[in-house]
Amino acid sequence: MHAAGDWEDPLDRAMSLTRRDAVFGGACLCCLPAVARRASAAMTPLVEVAPGIHIRLGVTEDASSGNEDAIANVGCVIGTNAVAVMDPGGSLGDGESLRRAIRNLTSLPIRYVVMSHVHPDHLFGAAAFQHEHPIFVGHARLPQALALRGDYYRTALDRILGPGRAGPVVMPTRLVDDHATLDLGGRVLDLTAHAPAHTDCDLSVIDRRTGTLLAGDLLFVDRVPSLDGDLKGWLAQLTAMQALGPRPVVPGHGPVRVEWPGAAADITRYLMVLLTETRQAVARNVPISTAAHTVARSERSHWKLFDDYNPRNVTVAYQQLEWE
C-alpha cells in the first residue's frame, strides 16, 4: 500500500524508461522500494562471524523510517593496527549506529571504509565515518554510478526516512580497477573489482587470515536477488568465484555467515531460471508486461520479497536479452 507522496511502483517506473535510463538513471529501487514495511527495533548487535570479523544482520524488509534502511549485512574487520568498515550502512543514522557499535569493540583507527557497490543500503552511512578521516574504497566505476544516481537515491531515501536522514553522498577516495590489498596490521584484505554482475561496480573482499569472503550483494541468501547490472555477467562471476573453494562467506543479504560455495546454489538456480525463461519469453514475443508477471514464478516459494522484486528483475533481463 503506497503512502501519499511515495513514488510510483519500481516496475511501472522501469516500464516507462528507456533502456539507458533503466540501467543508469536510478530505476533500480532494490534498496529504495515504495512500500515502507513494519518498523524495526534498534540496531541488531554485531556478531563475530570469524575471529576479528564482526557483522550486523540486516533486516529482511524494505527501507522504512522504522529501520533506517538497515537492511543489508554490514560490519567491520579488525586488525592489530586498524579497522576496515565493510559497507557503512544504509543511512546516516544507520552509519552512526554502526560506528558506535565498532567503537564499543575497539579504539583502533578506522582506516578504511569499503563501499561494495552503489546501492543506498550499503553506502549511505558513509558520512557517519567522515570525522574518522578514513580512506573510502570503491570500485573504479563507483564514482560514475554515484554521479548518475546519488542525488536521486538521497532524495528518494529522504522521502522514506524523513528530511536529512539519508545523509549526503560520499564519493570513494581510493578506486579499485582490478585487485587491491588493505593492510590492517596482522591481517590483509584482498579486494576484487568485478565485471558487471549485480551492479556494474561490485567489490568483494577476502580476509587472508580467516579465508572469509565478504561477498556484498554478489550473494543473496533467502531474500530475492535484485538485478541492476548484467544477468549473464552475474552468473559468470558466480561461476568464476567457485574456484575460491570452501570458505565462510558473508552475503549482502541473508544470514551473517554461510558456507561457500554451497550458499551460491540457490541464487545460481534463480538467475538461471530467470535467464532461461526470459529468453523463452523474448523468443515467443511475449510482451514485457506479461513476462514480468509470469517468468520465474516457480521460484516464488524460495525467496522472501519475491513479488516486490522479481517483476523488475524480469524487466531488466528482458531489456538485455532482447538484443542478444
JOGI-V252143 format. One record per residue. N is the residue number from 1. SS is DSSP state (2 for helix, 1 for strand, 0 for the rest). PHI is phi in degrees with one decimal (999 if undefined). Layout:
[[N,SS,PHI] [N,SS,PHI]]
This chain:
[[1,0,999] [2,0,-89.6] [3,0,-78.3] [4,0,-58.1] [5,0,91.2] [6,0,-69.0] [7,0,-77.0] [8,0,-66.9] [9,0,-56.7] [10,2,-55.2] [11,2,-65.6] [12,2,-59.0] [13,2,-64.3] [14,2,-61.4] [15,2,-61.7] [16,2,-88.5] [17,0,-97.1] [18,0,-70.6] [19,2,-60.5] [20,2,-63.2] [21,2,-63.3] [22,2,-64.1] [23,2,-84.0] [24,2,-110.3] [25,0,-93.3] [26,0,95.1] [27,0,-67.3] [28,0,-72.8] [29,0,-105.2] [30,0,-59.3] [31,0,-112.4] [32,0,-137.0] [33,0,-68.8] [34,0,-75.6] [35,0,-92.6] [36,0,-89.8] [37,0,-89.9] [38,0,-60.6] [39,0,-70.9] [40,0,-111.8] [41,0,-74.1] [42,0,-60.6] [43,0,-53.9] [44,0,-64.0] [45,0,-62.0] [46,1,-70.4] [47,1,-115.5] [48,1,-82.2] [49,1,-87.0] [50,1,-158.4] [51,0,-52.2] [52,0,82.6] [53,1,-114.3] [54,1,-121.4] [55,1,-127.4] [56,1,-95.6] [57,0,-72.6] [58,0,-78.5] [59,0,-79.7] [60,0,-86.7] [61,0,-142.0] [62,0,-84.3] [63,0,-60.4] [64,0,-150.9] [65,0,-65.2] [66,0,-79.5] [67,0,-109.1] [68,0,57.1] [69,0,62.5] [70,0,-86.2] [71,0,-108.3] [72,0,-110.0] [73,0,-78.0] [74,1,-135.1] [75,1,172.0] [76,1,-156.0] [77,1,-121.5] [78,1,-110.9] [79,0,-98.9] [80,0,-83.9] [81,0,-116.9] [82,1,-159.4] [83,1,-122.9] [84,1,-116.1] [85,1,-82.1] [86,1,-106.3] [87,0,71.1] [88,0,-90.7] [89,0,108.1] [90,0,-96.8] [91,0,-164.6] [92,2,-58.6] [93,2,-65.3] [94,2,-65.1] [95,2,-63.3] [96,2,-64.1] [97,2,-63.9] [98,2,-65.2] [99,2,-61.7] [100,2,-62.7] [101,2,-64.1] [102,2,-65.8] [103,2,-67.6] [104,2,-72.9] [105,2,-94.4] [106,0,-157.4] [107,0,-103.6] [108,0,-60.5] [109,1,-62.8] [110,1,-85.6] [111,1,-86.7] [112,1,-132.7] [113,1,-124.6] [114,1,-89.2] [115,0,-111.6] [116,0,-70.4] [117,0,-173.0] [118,0,-81.6] [119,0,-71.8] [120,2,-57.2] [121,2,-67.9] [122,2,-105.9] [123,2,-141.7] [124,0,-74.4] [125,0,-81.9] [126,2,-59.2] [127,2,-62.0] [128,2,-66.1] [129,2,-103.4] [130,2,-61.1] [131,2,-71.5] [132,2,-81.7] [133,0,57.3] [134,0,-82.9] [135,1,-88.6] [136,1,-91.6] [137,1,-108.8] [138,1,-151.1] [139,1,-59.8] [140,0,-59.9] [141,0,-92.2] [142,2,-64.4] [143,2,-57.6] [144,2,-64.9] [145,2,-62.7] [146,2,-69.9] [147,2,-62.7] [148,2,-78.1] [149,2,-117.6] [150,2,-54.8] [151,2,-65.8] [152,2,-61.6] [153,2,-60.4] [154,2,-62.2] [155,2,-62.4] [156,2,-65.3] [157,2,-69.2] [158,2,-61.1] [159,2,-67.0] [160,2,-84.7] [161,2,-86.2] [162,0,121.2] [163,0,-54.8] [164,0,80.3] [165,0,-83.4] [166,0,-67.8] [167,0,97.8] [168,0,-77.0] [169,0,-77.9] [170,0,-112.0] [171,0,-86.3] [172,0,-66.2] [173,0,-110.3] [174,1,-134.5] [175,1,-109.7] [176,1,-113.4] [177,0,-83.9] [178,0,-141.1] [179,1,-132.4] [180,1,-154.5] [181,1,-127.3] [182,1,-122.5] [183,1,-102.3] [184,0,-100.3] [185,0,84.5] [186,0,77.1] [187,0,-155.1] [188,1,-120.0] [189,1,-105.5] [190,1,-101.8] [191,1,-106.6] [192,1,-124.4] [193,1,-91.6] [194,0,-92.3] [195,0,-65.5] [196,0,-49.0] [197,0,-147.3] [198,0,-57.6] [199,0,-129.3] [200,0,-97.0] [201,0,-145.1] [202,0,-85.5] [203,1,-112.6] [204,1,-121.3] [205,1,-134.6] [206,1,-121.3] [207,1,-86.0] [208,0,-62.7] [209,0,-64.2] [210,0,-106.8] [211,0,76.1] [212,0,-69.6] [213,1,-96.9] [214,1,-100.3] [215,1,-88.4] [216,1,57.0] [217,1,-87.3] [218,1,-66.0] [219,1,-128.0] [220,1,-108.8] [221,0,-128.1] [222,0,75.9] [223,1,-80.6] [224,0,-58.8] [225,0,-61.9] [226,0,-120.6] [227,0,-95.9] [228,0,-138.7] [229,0,-126.8] [230,0,-139.1] [231,2,-62.3] [232,2,-65.9] [233,2,-64.5] [234,2,-63.5] [235,2,-61.6] [236,2,-64.9] [237,2,-65.9] [238,2,-62.8] [239,2,-63.4] [240,2,-62.6] [241,2,-72.1] [242,2,-59.8] [243,2,-66.8] [244,2,-65.7] [245,0,78.5] [246,0,-60.7] [247,1,-174.2] [248,1,-68.1] [249,1,-140.1] [250,1,-105.1] [251,1,-78.2] [252,1,-67.9] [253,1,-142.1] [254,0,118.9] [255,0,-56.7] [256,0,-71.8] [257,0,-147.8] [258,1,-136.7] [259,1,-112.7] [260,1,-94.8] [261,0,-95.3] [262,2,-57.0] [263,2,-65.7] [264,2,-84.7] [265,2,-63.3] [266,2,-67.9] [267,2,-67.1] [268,2,-64.0] [269,2,-61.2] [270,2,-59.1] [271,2,-65.1] [272,2,-68.1] [273,2,-63.1] [274,2,-59.5] [275,2,-63.2] [276,2,-64.1] [277,2,-73.5] [278,2,-69.1] [279,2,-57.8] [280,2,-63.4] [281,2,-64.5] [282,2,-63.1] [283,2,-62.9] [284,0,-92.0] [285,0,58.7] [286,0,-68.1] [287,0,-57.3] [288,2,-59.4] [289,2,-66.9] [290,2,-77.3] [291,2,-58.2] [292,0,-59.2] [293,0,-109.8] [294,0,-125.0] [295,0,-72.0] [296,0,65.3] [297,2,-64.9] [298,2,-63.9] [299,2,-87.9] [300,2,-57.1] [301,2,-74.8] [302,2,-93.2] [303,0,-135.5] [304,1,-78.8] [305,0,62.8] [306,2,-57.1] [307,2,-66.8] [308,2,-77.1] [309,2,-121.2] [310,2,-59.7] [311,2,-56.3] [312,2,-69.9] [313,2,-57.4] [314,2,-63.0] [315,2,-59.6] [316,2,-64.6] [317,2,-61.5] [318,2,-61.7] [319,2,-62.5] [320,2,-78.0] [321,2,-79.8] [322,0,-69.1] [323,0,-102.9] [324,0,-64.1]]
